Structures are given as structure tokens and as C-alpha cells.
Amino acid sequence: PLNAPISCSTSLMRGPLLAAAGGAMGGAGGPLARTIRAKLTAALEPTHLEVRDDSPHHGGPPGAETHFGVLVVSGRFAGLPLLQRHRLVHEALQAELAGPLHALQVIARPPQQWQSDPRAPPAPPCLGDSKRNRRRG
């Protein structure tokens, strides 16, 4: 149901999982993590939301909030193709994607799909400098 509490689970995604809606698990995260959580909650009314800060795995300075993964389960995704679900997430985070947010992994599922398979794929590996070096060579 859409008014079900937002839940989170640490077993689904690697990296520091930041608790949704002030839950006890993880922590509040930094300002960008809190903004991502608030905007996705307001725009999509998720029944399940996970925000994962992958920034420490990408070689930035300590405390940088540049790389995130989100898992959003929302009734607003029902009947929509994957591309449209991702567009809704991107629309909600438009200002962040234009500024401080460098990379965002999105898993966007309707409740029926989440109930039949409540697993998230692992985060993609960081290619770091190797991606840049391949372009030069």
C-alpha cells in the first residue's frame, strides 16, 4: 500500500546504506543524501527507499557526496516501462544531477515487481582512472 512505512534493508545494496525517513538503520548521511531522500519521498511517495552513498569508492576527497545508488519502490511506477521510471527519478533530482551529483545508479520498481523479487542487483564496479586511460590509449 502507498501509505505503508518506508523500509530499508542493509542486505540488498553494497556501500553505506543511509536510513530512509529517519529510520534507525545506517544514518542520516550528508546533506546531499538527505536531499535525495527528501526529494524522492516527496515526488514518488515510495513504499521502500534505499539511498546508498558510493562516493568513498570513487577516489574523491573525504566527505564528498558525488556517487549514489537509489532503490525506489513506488506505486507511481505501476505500468510504466523502465525508462519512464528512471525519468521520474531523474526529474525529482534534476537540480542535484546538474550540480554536485556526478553519478546515480537507479533501481526503480513498482510494488508488484518488488514483492515478487525483493533483490537489487549489485552496484557496478568503479572503473576509476582506467576508463579515462582507455580513451587515451
FIVORO-416314 format. One record per atom (N, C-alpha, C, O): x, y, z; residue in one letter. Coordinates in Angstrom, 3 decimals, padded with zeros to 6 digits. Layout:
BEGIN
<px->X	py->Y	pz->Z	code->a>
...
//
This chain:
BEGIN
<px->000.820	py->-001.192	pz->000.000	code->p>
<px->000.000	py->000.000	pz->000.000	code->p>
<px->000.865	py->001.256	pz->000.000	code->p>
<px->001.976	py->001.261	pz->000.529	code->p>
<px->000.349	py->002.298	pz->-000.589	code->l>
<px->001.126	py->003.523	pz->-000.686	code->l>
<px->001.403	py->004.177	pz->000.656	code->l>
<px->002.407	py->004.878	pz->000.788	code->l>
<px->000.553	py->003.978	pz->001.657	code->n>
<px->000.821	py->004.593	pz->002.951	code->n>
<px->001.614	py->003.696	pz->003.888	code->n>
<px->001.733	py->003.991	pz->005.077	code->n>
<px->002.152	py->002.611	pz->003.367	code->a>
<px->002.983	py->001.736	pz->004.199	code->a>
<px->004.252	py->002.488	pz->004.580	code->a>
<px->004.703	py->003.352	pz->003.827	code->a>
<px->004.829	py->002.179	pz->005.718	code->p>
<px->006.051	py->002.874	pz->006.113	code->p>
<px->007.186	py->002.560	pz->005.157	code->p>
<px->007.261	py->001.469	pz->004.592	code->p>
<px->008.056	py->003.521	pz->004.989	code->i>
<px->009.235	py->003.303	pz->004.170	code->i>
<px->010.166	py->002.402	pz->004.948	code->i>
<px->010.410	py->002.613	pz->006.136	code->i>
<px->010.686	py->001.394	pz->004.264	code->s>
<px->011.561	py->000.453	pz->004.942	code->s>
<px->012.930	py->000.483	pz->004.285	code->s>
<px->013.098	py->001.022	pz->003.191	code->s>
<px->013.896	py->-000.097	pz->004.961	code->c>
<px->015.211	py->-000.224	pz->004.343	code->c>
<px->015.855	py->-001.511	pz->004.818	code->c>
<px->015.517	py->-002.044	pz->005.875	code->c>
<px->016.789	py->-001.999	pz->004.016	code->s>
<px->017.464	py->-003.240	pz->004.339	code->s>
<px->018.918	py->-003.123	pz->003.940	code->s>
<px->019.227	py->-002.697	pz->002.827	code->s>
<px->019.809	py->-003.496	pz->004.834	code->t>
<px->021.228	py->-003.381	pz->004.538	code->t>
<px->021.737	py->-004.529	pz->003.691	code->t>
<px->022.861	py->-004.454	pz->003.195	code->t>
<px->020.972	py->-005.577	pz->003.502	code->s>
<px->021.478	py->-006.737	pz->002.784	code->s>
<px->021.359	py->-006.612	pz->001.272	code->s>
<px->021.864	py->-007.477	pz->000.556	code->s>
<px->020.715	py->-005.577	pz->000.762	code->l>
<px->020.419	py->-005.526	pz->-000.650	code->l>
<px->021.440	py->-004.785	pz->-001.494	code->l>
<px->021.632	py->-005.141	pz->-002.656	code->l>
<px->022.083	py->-003.797	pz->-000.973	code->m>
<px->022.980	py->-002.978	pz->-001.772	code->m>
<px->024.283	py->-002.793	pz->-001.009	code->m>
<px->024.279	py->-002.636	pz->000.212	code->m>
<px->025.414	py->-002.813	pz->-001.744	code->r>
<px->026.681	py->-002.610	pz->-001.054	code->r>
<px->026.916	py->-001.126	pz->-000.840	code->r>
<px->026.244	py->-000.292	pz->-001.447	code->r>
<px->027.854	py->-000.801	pz->000.010	code->g>
<px->028.115	py->000.599	pz->000.324	code->g>
<px->027.301	py->001.012	pz->001.524	code->g>
<px->026.393	py->000.292	pz->001.940	code->g>
<px->027.619	py->002.176	pz->002.092	code->p>
<px->026.880	py->002.600	pz->003.277	code->p>
<px->025.425	py->002.907	pz->002.922	code->p>
<px->025.146	py->003.797	pz->002.118	code->p>
<px->024.527	py->002.178	pz->003.516	code->l>
<px->023.106	py->002.390	pz->003.296	code->l>
<px->022.641	py->003.447	pz->004.276	code->l>
<px->022.899	py->003.354	pz->005.476	code->l>
<px->021.967	py->004.430	pz->003.769	code->l>
<px->021.513	py->005.527	pz->004.603	code->l>
<px->020.029	py->005.345	pz->004.862	code->l>
<px->019.241	py->005.181	pz->003.931	code->l>
<px->019.662	py->005.374	pz->006.112	code->a>
<px->018.288	py->005.061	pz->006.506	code->a>
<px->017.297	py->006.017	pz->005.865	code->a>
<px->017.550	py->007.215	pz->005.738	code->a>
<px->016.172	py->005.462	pz->005.468	code->a>
<px->015.116	py->006.255	pz->004.866	code->a>
<px->014.170	py->006.766	pz->005.937	code->a>
<px->013.924	py->006.090	pz->006.936	code->a>
<px->013.653	py->007.939	pz->005.727	code->a>
<px->012.624	py->008.541	pz->006.580	code->a>
<px->012.992	py->008.501	pz->008.051	code->a>
<px->012.145	py->008.240	pz->008.905	code->a>
<px->014.255	py->008.760	pz->008.344	code->g>
<px->014.671	py->008.859	pz->009.734	code->g>
<px->014.693	py->007.537	pz->010.473	code->g>
<px->014.640	py->007.515	pz->011.702	code->g>
<px->014.771	py->006.427	pz->009.740	code->g>
<px->014.805	py->005.119	pz->010.387	code->g>
<px->016.061	py->004.943	pz->011.194	code->g>
<px->016.953	py->005.790	pz->011.154	code->g>
<px->016.145	py->003.857	pz->011.924	code->a>
<px->017.263	py->003.637	pz->012.832	code->a>
<px->018.495	py->003.079	pz->012.150	code->a>
<px->019.593	py->003.200	pz->012.694	code->a>
<px->018.357	py->002.470	pz->010.976	code->m>
<px->019.498	py->001.829	pz->010.341	code->m>
<px->020.347	py->002.842	pz->009.598	code->m>
<px->019.831	py->003.860	pz->009.138	code->m>
<px->021.645	py->002.580	pz->009.470	code->g>
<px->022.520	py->003.413	pz->008.665	code->g>
<px->022.832	py->004.720	pz->009.338	code->g>
<px->023.676	py->004.756	pz->010.233	code->g>
<px->022.209	py->005.759	pz->008.961	code->g>
<px->022.438	py->007.083	pz->009.495	code->g>
<px->021.810	py->008.075	pz->008.546	code->g>
<px->021.307	py->007.704	pz->007.485	code->g>
<px->021.840	py->009.313	pz->008.923	code->a>
<px->021.189	py->010.333	pz->008.111	code->a>
<px->021.970	py->010.629	pz->006.848	code->a>
<px->021.394	py->011.060	pz->005.849	code->a>
<px->023.295	py->010.401	pz->006.878	code->g>
<px->024.106	py->010.738	pz->005.730	code->g>
<px->024.370	py->012.230	pz->005.681	code->g>
<px->023.986	py->012.979	pz->006.579	code->g>
<px->025.031	py->012.642	pz->004.617	code->g>
<px->025.359	py->014.044	pz->004.441	code->g>
<px->024.198	py->014.831	pz->003.875	code->g>
<px->023.110	py->014.289	pz->003.676	code->g>
<px->024.424	py->016.114	pz->003.615	code->p>
<px->023.343	py->016.968	pz->003.120	code->p>
<px->022.770	py->016.511	pz->001.780	code->p>
<px->021.558	py->016.572	pz->001.578	code->p>
<px->023.622	py->016.057	pz->000.866	code->l>
<px->023.104	py->015.613	pz->-000.430	code->l>
<px->022.285	py->014.335	pz->-000.276	code->l>
<px->021.243	py->014.190	pz->-000.916	code->l>
<px->022.735	py->013.422	pz->000.551	code->a>
<px->021.969	py->012.190	pz->000.799	code->a>
<px->020.600	py->012.520	pz->001.382	code->a>
<px->019.598	py->011.923	pz->000.986	code->a>
<px->020.549	py->013.448	pz->002.305	code->r>
<px->019.262	py->013.843	pz->002.898	code->r>
<px->018.356	py->014.505	pz->001.856	code->r>
<px->017.144	py->014.287	pz->001.852	code->r>
<px->018.944	py->015.302	pz->000.984	code->t>
<px->018.165	py->015.955	pz->-000.068	code->t>
<px->017.610	py->014.930	pz->-001.038	code->t>
<px->016.440	py->015.003	pz->-001.415	code->t>
<px->018.437	py->013.973	pz->-001.448	code->i>
<px->017.982	py->012.911	pz->-002.350	code->i>
<px->016.811	py->012.167	pz->-001.731	code->i>
<px->015.797	py->011.935	pz->-002.388	code->i>
<px->016.953	py->011.796	pz->-000.471	code->r>
<px->015.895	py->011.054	pz->000.224	code->r>
<px->014.611	py->011.885	pz->000.291	code->r>
<px->013.525	py->011.378	pz->000.010	code->r>
<px->014.737	py->013.155	pz->000.662	code->a>
<px->013.559	py->014.015	pz->000.803	code->a>
<px->012.856	py->014.234	pz->-000.536	code->a>
<px->011.629	py->014.169	pz->-000.610	code->a>
<px->013.622	py->014.492	pz->-001.584	code->k>
<px->013.013	py->014.764	pz->-002.888	code->k>
<px->012.354	py->013.521	pz->-003.474	code->k>
<px->011.272	py->013.617	pz->-004.053	code->k>
<px->012.977	py->012.372	pz->-003.336	code->l>
<px->012.359	py->011.143	pz->-003.851	code->l>
<px->011.109	py->010.795	pz->-003.058	code->l>
<px->010.123	py->010.323	pz->-003.624	code->l>
<px->011.144	py->011.024	pz->-001.758	code->t>
<px->009.970	py->010.762	pz->-000.921	code->t>
<px->008.809	py->011.672	pz->-001.327	code->t>
<px->007.675	py->011.213	pz->-001.463	code->t>
<px->009.095	py->012.956	pz->-001.519	code->a>
<px->008.046	py->013.906	pz->-001.883	code->a>
<px->007.485	py->013.634	pz->-003.279	code->a>
<px->006.274	py->013.707	pz->-003.490	code->a>
<px->008.357	py->013.325	pz->-004.219	code->a>
<px->007.919	py->013.177	pz->-005.606	code->a>
<px->007.274	py->011.827	pz->-005.900	code->a>
<px->006.357	py->011.745	pz->-006.717	code->a>
<px->007.744	py->010.765	pz->-005.242	code->l>
<px->007.327	py->009.419	pz->-005.637	code->l>
<px->006.573	py->008.638	pz->-004.569	code->l>
<px->006.077	py->007.546	pz->-004.846	code->l>
<px->006.477	py->009.173	pz->-003.355	code->e>
<px->005.778	py->008.501	pz->-002.264	code->e>
<px->006.133	py->007.014	pz->-002.207	code->e>
<px->005.249	py->006.161	pz->-002.300	code->e>
<px->007.421	py->006.701	pz->-002.056	code->p>
<px->007.834	py->005.291	pz->-002.115	code->p>
<px->007.346	py->004.471	pz->-000.931	code->p>
<px->007.170	py->004.980	pz->000.176	code->p>
<px->007.136	py->003.195	pz->-001.194	code->t>
<px->006.841	py->002.248	pz->-000.121	code->t>
<px->008.137	py->001.639	pz->000.394	code->t>
<px->008.169	py->001.057	pz->001.478	code->t>
<px->009.197	py->001.774	pz->-000.381	code->h>
<px->010.525	py->001.294	pz->000.008	code->h>
<px->011.535	py->002.222	pz->-000.655	code->h>
<px->011.443	py->002.498	pz->-001.852	code->h>
<px->012.490	py->002.698	pz->000.119	code->l>
<px->013.501	py->003.611	pz->-000.405	code->l>
<px->014.833	py->003.312	pz->000.247	code->l>
<px->014.938	py->003.243	pz->001.472	code->l>
<px->015.846	py->003.136	pz->-000.578	code->e>
<px->017.212	py->002.981	pz->-000.092	code->e>
<px->018.074	py->004.002	pz->-000.802	code->e>
<px->017.981	py->004.168	pz->-002.018	code->e>
<px->018.907	py->004.680	pz->-000.046	code->v>
<px->019.863	py->005.635	pz->-000.602	code->v>
<px->021.234	py->005.164	pz->-000.157	code->v>
<px->021.492	py->005.002	pz->001.036	code->v>
<px->022.112	py->004.944	pz->-001.127	code->r>
<px->023.444	py->004.417	pz->-000.834	code->r>
<px->024.483	py->005.412	pz->-001.342	code->r>
<px->024.469	py->005.787	pz->-002.514	code->r>
<px->025.372	py->005.834	pz->-000.466	code->d>
<px->026.442	py->006.749	pz->-000.839	code->d>
<px->027.673	py->005.925	pz->-001.211	code->d>
<px->028.317	py->005.332	pz->-000.346	code->d>
<px->027.993	py->005.895	pz->-002.504	code->d>
<px->029.153	py->005.157	pz->-003.003	code->d>
<px->030.369	py->006.058	pz->-003.183	code->d>
<px->031.398	py->005.604	pz->-003.683	code->d>
<px->030.274	py->007.303	pz->-002.793	code->s>
<px->031.343	py->008.279	pz->-003.023	code->s>
<px->032.710	py->007.830	pz->-002.521	code->s>
<px->033.703	py->008.043	pz->-003.216	code->s>
<px->032.803	py->007.214	pz->-001.333	code->p>
<px->034.126	py->006.811	pz->-000.854	code->p>
<px->034.836	py->005.813	pz->-001.766	code->p>
<px->036.058	py->005.679	pz->-001.694	code->p>
<px->034.099	py->005.115	pz->-002.615	code->h>
<px->034.686	py->004.117	pz->-003.516	code->h>
<px->035.173	py->004.729	pz->-004.829	code->h>
<px->035.654	py->004.012	pz->-005.706	code->h>
<px->035.051	py->006.048	pz->-004.966	code->h>
<px->035.351	py->006.683	pz->-006.247	code->h>
<px->036.474	py->007.704	pz->-006.167	code->h>
<px->036.590	py->008.560	pz->-007.043	code->h>
<px->037.294	py->007.630	pz->-005.142	code->g>
<px->038.518	py->008.417	pz->-005.080	code->g>
<px->038.370	py->009.900	pz->-004.833	code->g>
<px->039.333	py->010.643	pz->-005.022	code->g>
<px->037.222	py->010.353	pz->-004.423	code->g>
<px->037.055	py->011.771	pz->-004.121	code->g>
<px->037.584	py->012.097	pz->-002.739	code->g>
<px->037.986	py->011.200	pz->-001.998	code->g>
<px->037.588	py->013.368	pz->-002.388	code->p>
<px->038.043	py->013.745	pz->-001.052	code->p>
<px->037.069	py->013.239	pz->000.019	code->p>
<px->035.893	py->013.027	pz->-000.274	code->p>
<px->037.538	py->013.047	pz->001.236	code->p>
<px->036.645	py->012.597	pz->002.310	code->p>
<px->035.442	py->013.534	pz->002.441	code->p>
<px->035.574	py->014.757	pz->002.407	code->p>
<px->034.278	py->012.926	pz->002.589	code->g>
<px->033.050	py->013.703	pz->002.753	code->g>
<px->032.404	py->014.132	pz->001.447	code->g>
<px->031.320	py->014.716	pz->001.463	code->g>
<px->033.042	py->013.856	pz->000.316	code->a>
<px->032.449	py->014.222	pz->-000.979	code->a>
<px->031.203	py->013.371	pz->-001.196	code->a>
<px->031.214	py->012.166	pz->-000.945	code->a>
<px->030.165	py->013.983	pz->-001.646	code->e>
<px->028.928	py->013.274	pz->-001.970	code->e>
<px->028.713	py->013.418	pz->-003.477	code->e>
<px->028.074	py->014.366	pz->-003.932	code->e>
<px->029.244	py->012.486	pz->-004.231	code->t>
<px->029.199	py->012.594	pz->-005.686	code->t>
<px->028.588	py->011.388	pz->-006.374	code->t>
<px->028.056	py->011.518	pz->-007.477	code->t>
<px->028.648	py->010.222	pz->-005.757	code->h>
<px->028.188	py->008.977	pz->-006.374	code->h>
<px->027.175	py->008.305	pz->-005.445	code->h>
<px->027.480	py->008.008	pz->-004.290	code->h>
<px->025.972	py->008.070	pz->-005.962	code->f>
<px->024.918	py->007.463	pz->-005.158	code->f>
<px->024.215	py->006.355	pz->-005.926	code->f>
<px->024.247	py->006.302	pz->-007.155	code->f>
<px->023.591	py->005.489	pz->-005.177	code->g>
<px->022.682	py->004.495	pz->-005.714	code->g>
<px->021.370	py->004.628	pz->-004.967	code->g>
<px->021.358	py->004.836	pz->-003.754	code->g>
<px->020.267	py->004.510	pz->-005.688	code->v>
<px->018.955	py->004.553	pz->-005.045	code->v>
<px->018.139	py->003.354	pz->-005.497	code->v>
<px->018.203	py->002.939	pz->-006.654	code->v>
<px->017.388	py->002.818	pz->-004.582	code->l>
<px->016.406	py->001.792	pz->-004.877	code->l>
<px->015.072	py->002.379	pz->-004.439	code->l>
<px->014.867	py->002.661	pz->-003.258	code->l>
<px->014.169	py->002.563	pz->-005.391	code->v>
<px->012.882	py->003.201	pz->-005.116	code->v>
<px->011.775	py->002.257	pz->-005.554	code->v>
<px->011.746	py->001.804	pz->-006.699	code->v>
<px->010.872	py->001.968	pz->-004.637	code->v>
<px->009.683	py->001.182	pz->-004.951	code->v>
<px->008.490	py->002.110	pz->-004.763	code->v>
<px->008.262	py->002.629	pz->-003.670	code->v>
<px->007.736	py->002.314	pz->-005.831	code->s>
<px->006.634	py->003.266	pz->-005.765	code->s>
<px->005.464	py->002.810	pz->-006.624	code->s>
<px->005.650	py->002.264	pz->-007.712	code->s>
<px->004.271	py->003.037	pz->-006.127	code->g>
<px->003.060	py->002.769	pz->-006.900	code->g>
<px->002.982	py->003.633	pz->-008.143	code->g>
<px->002.269	py->003.295	pz->-009.088	code->g>
<px->003.701	py->004.739	pz->-008.158	code->r>
<px->003.714	py->005.615	pz->-009.334	code->r>
<px->004.417	py->004.974	pz->-010.523	code->r>
<px->004.289	py->005.454	pz->-011.649	code->r>
<px->005.151	py->003.903	pz->-010.287	code->f>
<px->005.847	py->003.200	pz->-011.360	code->f>
<px->004.975	py->002.131	pz->-012.019	code->f>
<px->005.350	py->001.580	pz->-013.055	code->f>
<px->003.825	py->001.836	pz->-011.433	code->a>
<px->002.967	py->000.769	pz->-011.951	code->a>
<px->002.611	py->001.028	pz->-013.414	code->a>
<px->002.136	py->002.107	pz->-013.771	code->a>
<px->002.847	py->000.025	pz->-014.248	code->g>
<px->002.501	py->000.114	pz->-015.659	code->g>
<px->003.477	py->000.902	pz->-016.517	code->g>
<px->003.287	py->000.999	pz->-017.729	code->g>
<px->004.520	py->001.467	pz->-015.915	code->l>
<px->005.484	py->002.259	pz->-016.686	code->l>
<px->006.685	py->001.419	pz->-017.098	code->l>
<px->007.146	py->000.574	pz->-016.331	code->l>
<px->007.191	py->001.646	pz->-018.297	code->p>
<px->008.418	py->000.957	pz->-018.686	code->p>
<px->009.593	py->001.483	pz->-017.861	code->p>
<px->009.522	py->002.561	pz->-017.272	code->p>
<px->010.665	py->000.706	pz->-017.831	code->l>
<px->011.839	py->001.049	pz->-017.028	code->l>
<px->012.368	py->002.444	pz->-017.338	code->l>
<px->012.699	py->003.195	pz->-016.420	code->l>
<px->012.452	py->002.799	pz->-018.611	code->l>
<px->012.974	py->004.112	pz->-018.984	code->l>
<px->012.149	py->005.238	pz->-018.368	code->l>
<px->012.716	py->006.220	pz->-017.887	code->l>
<px->010.829	py->005.115	pz->-018.375	code->q>
<px->009.975	py->006.155	pz->-017.799	code->q>
<px->010.127	py->006.220	pz->-016.275	code->q>
<px->010.069	py->007.303	pz->-015.693	code->q>
<px->010.320	py->005.076	pz->-015.634	code->r>
<px->010.553	py->005.075	pz->-014.181	code->r>
<px->011.836	py->005.833	pz->-013.858	code->r>
<px->011.874	py->006.637	pz->-012.926	code->r>
<px->012.892	py->005.571	pz->-014.639	code->h>
<px->014.161	py->006.270	pz->-014.421	code->h>
<px->014.001	py->007.766	pz->-014.667	code->h>
<px->014.589	py->008.580	pz->-013.953	code->h>
<px->013.219	py->008.128	pz->-015.660	code->r>
<px->012.983	py->009.549	pz->-015.932	code->r>
<px->012.315	py->010.237	pz->-014.755	code->r>
<px->012.650	py->011.378	pz->-014.437	code->r>
<px->011.378	py->009.564	pz->-014.105	code->l>
<px->010.717	py->010.155	pz->-012.938	code->l>
<px->011.708	py->010.406	pz->-011.804	code->l>
<px->011.639	py->011.431	pz->-011.127	code->l>
<px->012.620	py->009.472	pz->-011.603	code->v>
<px->013.655	py->009.653	pz->-010.572	code->v>
<px->014.556	py->010.818	pz->-010.953	code->v>
<px->014.866	py->011.665	pz->-010.115	code->v>
<px->014.975	py->010.864	pz->-012.202	code->h>
<px->015.850	py->011.942	pz->-012.662	code->h>
<px->015.164	py->013.301	pz->-012.579	code->h>
<px->015.803	py->014.293	pz->-012.228	code->h>
<px->013.873	py->013.361	pz->-012.896	code->e>
<px->013.130	py->014.618	pz->-012.782	code->e>
<px->013.115	py->015.108	pz->-011.334	code->e>
<px->013.273	py->016.301	pz->-011.076	code->e>
<px->012.928	py->014.195	pz->-010.405	code->a>
<px->012.893	py->014.575	pz->-008.991	code->a>
<px->014.241	py->015.111	pz->-008.520	code->a>
<px->014.299	py->015.939	pz->-007.611	code->a>
<px->015.322	py->014.642	pz->-009.134	code->l>
<px->016.678	py->015.023	pz->-008.708	code->l>
<px->017.376	py->015.893	pz->-009.752	code->l>
<px->018.605	py->015.906	pz->-009.825	code->l>
<px->016.613	py->016.608	pz->-010.547	code->q>
<px->017.143	py->017.402	pz->-011.647	code->q>
<px->018.219	py->018.394	pz->-011.189	code->q>
<px->019.277	py->018.475	pz->-011.812	code->q>
<px->017.973	py->019.135	pz->-010.131	code->a>
<px->018.948	py->020.128	pz->-009.657	code->a>
<px->020.234	py->019.465	pz->-009.170	code->a>
<px->021.328	py->019.972	pz->-009.414	code->a>
<px->020.101	py->018.345	pz->-008.490	code->e>
<px->021.273	py->017.640	pz->-007.964	code->e>
<px->022.101	py->017.041	pz->-009.107	code->e>
<px->023.331	py->017.065	pz->-009.061	code->e>
<px->021.435	py->016.511	pz->-010.120	code->l>
<px->022.143	py->015.933	pz->-011.259	code->l>
<px->022.857	py->017.006	pz->-012.080	code->l>
<px->023.838	py->016.711	pz->-012.764	code->l>
<px->022.381	py->018.225	pz->-012.019	code->a>
<px->023.024	py->019.332	pz->-012.732	code->a>
<px->024.199	py->019.896	pz->-011.941	code->a>
<px->024.995	py->020.669	pz->-012.474	code->a>
<px->024.306	py->019.515	pz->-010.682	code->g>
<px->025.345	py->020.106	pz->-009.842	code->g>
<px->026.232	py->019.075	pz->-009.189	code->g>
<px->027.079	py->018.468	pz->-009.845	code->g>
<px->026.044	py->018.876	pz->-007.905	code->p>
<px->027.012	py->018.074	pz->-007.151	code->p>
<px->026.963	py->016.574	pz->-007.413	code->p>
<px->027.956	py->015.884	pz->-007.181	code->p>
<px->025.848	py->016.056	pz->-007.886	code->l>
<px->025.699	py->014.614	pz->-008.084	code->l>
<px->026.308	py->014.212	pz->-009.413	code->l>
<px->025.811	py->014.591	pz->-010.473	code->l>
<px->027.384	py->013.443	pz->-009.353	code->h>
<px->028.132	py->013.065	pz->-010.552	code->h>
<px->027.612	py->011.759	pz->-011.162	code->h>
<px->027.572	py->011.625	pz->-012.385	code->h>
<px->027.216	py->010.803	pz->-010.328	code->a>
<px->026.759	py->009.506	pz->-010.824	code->a>
<px->025.627	py->008.990	pz->-009.950	code->a>
<px->025.642	py->009.140	pz->-008.729	code->a>
<px->024.643	py->008.379	pz->-010.605	code->l>
<px->023.477	py->007.863	pz->-009.885	code->l>
<px->023.067	py->006.528	pz->-010.487	code->l>
<px->022.719	py->006.446	pz->-011.665	code->l>
<px->023.112	py->005.481	pz->-009.666	code->q>
<px->022.581	py->004.182	pz->-010.070	code->q>
<px->021.139	py->004.136	pz->-009.599	code->q>
<px->020.868	py->004.362	pz->-008.420	code->q>
<px->020.210	py->003.847	pz->-010.498	code->v>
<px->018.785	py->003.844	pz->-010.174	code->v>
<px->018.211	py->002.451	pz->-010.343	code->v>
<px->018.375	py->001.815	pz->-011.384	code->v>
<px->017.540	py->001.991	pz->-009.308	code->i>
<px->016.710	py->000.791	pz->-009.381	code->i>
<px->015.317	py->001.276	pz->-009.017	code->i>
<px->015.072	py->001.678	pz->-007.880	code->i>
<px->014.405	py->001.239	pz->-009.979	code->a>
<px->013.059	py->001.781	pz->-009.797	code->a>
<px->012.049	py->000.685	pz->-010.123	code->a>
<px->011.956	py->000.231	pz->-011.263	code->a>
<px->011.303	py->000.270	pz->-009.121	code->r>
<px->010.371	py->-000.844	pz->-009.311	code->r>
<px->008.986	py->-000.513	pz->-008.775	code->r>
<px->008.849	py->000.189	pz->-007.773	code->r>
<px->007.959	py->-001.024	pz->-009.452	code->p>
<px->006.612	py->-000.932	pz->-008.879	code->p>
<px->006.488	py->-001.956	pz->-007.749	code->p>
<px->007.244	py->-002.927	pz->-007.717	code->p>
<px->005.558	py->-001.755	pz->-006.831	code->p>
<px->005.423	py->-002.665	pz->-005.684	code->p>
<px->005.242	py->-004.135	pz->-006.077	code->p>
<px->005.800	py->-005.011	pz->-005.417	code->p>
<px->004.478	py->-004.425	pz->-007.131	code->q>
<px->004.250	py->-005.812	pz->-007.527	code->q>
<px->005.563	py->-006.500	pz->-007.901	code->q>
<px->005.790	py->-007.650	pz->-007.526	code->q>
<px->006.412	py->-005.811	pz->-008.629	code->q>
<px->007.695	py->-006.383	pz->-009.034	code->q>
<px->008.595	py->-006.576	pz->-007.822	code->q>
<px->009.286	py->-007.589	pz->-007.715	code->q>
<px->008.589	py->-005.611	pz->-006.908	code->w>
<px->009.413	py->-005.697	pz->-005.699	code->w>
<px->008.951	py->-006.861	pz->-004.825	code->w>
<px->009.781	py->-007.574	pz->-004.261	code->w>
<px->007.637	py->-007.061	pz->-004.707	code->q>
<px->007.119	py->-008.153	pz->-003.888	code->q>
<px->007.489	py->-009.514	pz->-004.468	code->q>
<px->007.741	py->-010.460	pz->-003.721	code->q>
<px->007.522	py->-009.618	pz->-005.791	code->s>
<px->007.857	py->-010.909	pz->-006.394	code->s>
<px->009.358	py->-011.176	pz->-006.392	code->s>
<px->009.778	py->-012.332	pz->-006.453	code->s>
<px->010.179	py->-010.117	pz->-006.322	code->d>
<px->011.627	py->-010.293	pz->-006.299	code->d>
<px->012.278	py->-009.122	pz->-005.561	code->d>
<px->012.720	py->-008.166	pz->-006.198	code->d>
<px->012.344	py->-009.182	pz->-004.234	code->p>
<px->012.901	py->-008.066	pz->-003.440	code->p>
<px->014.425	py->-008.082	pz->-003.346	code->p>
<px->014.993	py->-007.956	pz->-002.261	code->p>
<px->015.070	py->-008.237	pz->-004.484	code->r>
<px->016.537	py->-008.206	pz->-004.515	code->r>
<px->016.983	py->-007.111	pz->-005.463	code->r>
<px->016.323	py->-006.824	pz->-006.462	code->r>
<px->018.099	py->-006.511	pz->-005.139	code->a>
<px->018.666	py->-005.490	pz->-006.010	code->a>
<px->019.956	py->-006.017	pz->-006.600	code->a>
<px->020.705	py->-006.724	pz->-005.927	code->a>
<px->020.225	py->-005.678	pz->-007.855	code->p>
<px->021.499	py->-006.097	pz->-008.426	code->p>
<px->022.642	py->-005.374	pz->-007.728	code->p>
<px->022.436	py->-004.297	pz->-007.169	code->p>
<px->023.836	py->-005.942	pz->-007.750	code->p>
<px->024.960	py->-005.263	pz->-007.107	code->p>
<px->025.315	py->-003.978	pz->-007.847	code->p>
<px->025.039	py->-003.830	pz->-009.037	code->p>
<px->025.926	py->-003.064	pz->-007.124	code->a>
<px->026.372	py->-001.815	pz->-007.744	code->a>
<px->027.457	py->-002.124	pz->-008.763	code->a>
<px->028.265	py->-003.029	pz->-008.556	code->a>
<px->027.482	py->-001.375	pz->-009.864	code->p>
<px->028.534	py->-001.620	pz->-010.852	code->p>
<px->029.895	py->-001.245	pz->-010.278	code->p>
<px->029.990	py->-000.354	pz->-009.434	code->p>
<px->030.940	py->-001.914	pz->-010.727	code->p>
<px->032.270	py->-001.587	pz->-010.207	code->p>
<px->032.717	py->-000.220	pz->-010.702	code->p>
<px->032.345	py->000.214	pz->-011.792	code->p>
<px->033.506	py->000.438	pz->-009.899	code->c>
<px->034.069	py->001.723	pz->-010.293	code->c>
<px->035.253	py->001.456	pz->-011.210	code->c>
<px->036.174	py->000.727	pz->-010.844	code->c>
<px->035.231	py->002.045	pz->-012.399	code->l>
<px->036.345	py->001.886	pz->-013.318	code->l>
<px->037.426	py->002.923	pz->-013.056	code->l>
<px->038.553	py->002.794	pz->-013.536	code->l>
<px->037.079	py->003.948	pz->-012.298	code->g>
<px->038.055	py->004.957	pz->-011.897	code->g>
<px->038.856	py->005.476	pz->-013.061	code->g>
<px->038.303	py->005.794	pz->-014.114	code->g>
<px->040.130	py->005.562	pz->-012.881	code->d>
<px->041.021	py->006.112	pz->-013.882	code->d>
<px->041.135	py->005.229	pz->-015.115	code->d>
<px->041.471	py->005.721	pz->-016.192	code->d>
<px->040.863	py->003.941	pz->-014.983	code->s>
<px->041.045	py->003.037	pz->-016.117	code->s>
<px->040.162	py->003.435	pz->-017.297	code->s>
<px->040.564	py->003.256	pz->-018.446	code->s>
<px->038.961	py->003.973	pz->-017.038	code->k>
<px->038.060	py->004.391	pz->-018.103	code->k>
<px->038.703	py->005.538	pz->-018.898	code->k>
<px->038.679	py->005.533	pz->-020.129	code->k>
<px->039.266	py->006.497	pz->-018.203	code->r>
<px->039.905	py->007.635	pz->-018.839	code->r>
<px->041.129	py->007.186	pz->-019.621	code->r>
<px->041.362	py->007.672	pz->-020.728	code->r>
<px->041.911	py->006.273	pz->-019.072	code->n>
<px->043.116	py->005.802	pz->-019.743	code->n>
<px->042.789	py->005.033	pz->-021.025	code->n>
<px->043.537	py->005.124	pz->-021.999	code->n>
<px->041.677	py->004.272	pz->-021.043	code->r>
<px->041.293	py->003.531	pz->-022.244	code->r>
<px->040.972	py->004.486	pz->-023.381	code->r>
<px->041.264	py->004.180	pz->-024.536	code->r>
<px->040.377	py->005.641	pz->-023.081	code->r>
<px->040.039	py->006.610	pz->-024.125	code->r>
<px->041.285	py->007.207	pz->-024.765	code->r>
<px->041.303	py->007.488	pz->-025.963	code->r>
<px->042.320	py->007.398	pz->-023.964	code->r>
<px->043.565	py->007.993	pz->-024.467	code->r>
<px->044.350	py->006.997	pz->-025.299	code->r>
<px->044.967	py->007.367	pz->-026.298	code->r>
<px->044.329	py->005.729	pz->-024.891	code->g>
<px->045.196	py->004.721	pz->-025.498	code->g>
<px->044.623	py->004.097	pz->-026.655	code->g>
<px->045.250	py->003.229	pz->-027.263	code->g>
//
